Amino acid sequence: MTKEEVSQAVIAIINDILPEGDCSDINPDERLRDQLDLDSMDFLDIVMELRKQYGVEVPEEDYQQLATLSSCIKYLEPKMK
């Protein structure tokens, strides 16, 4: 997957989990939790959907690498090829 496809995949998962959230103006370098009011359960749902939809395992020690959209793309792109 390209960086753009990874970005779209992450945003689609977030939209499924937070249908009331607005992902149209996400700042890629700002923490997703702060922009979208994600709680820890929402974040775990995102991680679980990545595994379910794309077979990507994200160990707990790597959760920090999913803090922003930019860091998600950097972390997930090689895993989603």
Helices and strands as residue ranges (DSSP letters): H 3-17, H 32-36, H 40-54, G 60-66, H 69-76, G 77-80
